[in-house]
Amino acid sequence: MGIALAEVFAPGEYLRDELEERGWTQEEFAEIIGKSFKQVNELLSGRATLTAPMAQAIAAALDTSPEVWLGIENAYRLAQAEPVSDDIARRAKLRGEYPVRDLQKRGWIPKTKDVEELERAVLAFYQIRSIDEQTPFACAAKRSEYATPLTRIQEAVLLRVRELAQHVQVAAYTERKLRDCLESFRLLMHEPEEIRHVPKLLADAGVRFVICEPFTGSKLDGICTWLDDKSPVIGMTLRLDRIDNFWFVLRHECEHILRADGRDTGFVIDDEVGAILGADLPEAEQAANAAAEEFLVPRKRLEDFINRVGPLFSKTRVVGLALTLGVHPGVVVGQLQRKLQRWDLFRPLLVKVRHILTPVALTDGYGHVIV
């Protein structure tokens, strides 16, 4: 048996009872509170809404508080209002927990105001059955906090990388092919334009390579995942458009593949990987960082350079070291900055590469629209 809710009355009903108890007429009460007869009459008849000044006047005359009368007014108006649709809460939850605006802007889900259609699109994109469910993949490592779940923004980028990778044609993957590919990379590191060969070399080694422009706040640089046991994928966001960051992240992700990181446990995700070099990282991340550092500028060569030249570093000396290593000076600068924690050093040498790479790699974003 249901419980009946108490009937809610307008404040004028309660005021009429108060006036009758005191034996006051409407005219008298209007004179007492300094209001017109019309104002009092309209309030008593329920035709007028109780205002804050009127609540204060009534409270002063009846020795109560304005809050009591305003509370009665609010309760009455809420009781008279039409029930609010559950769609409002559903829309708020969807947009509060998921990057709906960005997903629609990028064309990953349709633009619609219908909450049912919007929810179905979000669930389908995230491959889940309810908006409270976590996207079904595990993470071997991620970001700078490895115990927390992925954010919905990060999940979106990862899922898109995985979707794009399925459309990239590659040869059969073997570890030997990828190691040979790394040796080919060394011949490309002296000039930014040579980066255009990277997607083809990776494809020949059996590695799918895609670029996905990140959403604001995702803070993702590199992604390693596997479509199956024999199909590795490298996704890059290129959000830090610098030659040193590109080569560091690329080599870092290649190391994850060589180690088979993430093959059995899902994604390996690197957040600001170029700057995360602390010893408290998981072993897989430490190994990938160490391999990337050694690949760009061998540690012994970098330390010898710092001990011999520092602190009197100069552009000429940096360029000289780069020539002996066969890499672009920006590659040396990036490693020097990280080693010394001097992010101001020779910044003009950190040339941009995104405009070179996006035209030759499957790219979502940065002006490239994939339907």
Disulfide bonds with the S-S distance in Angstrom:
none
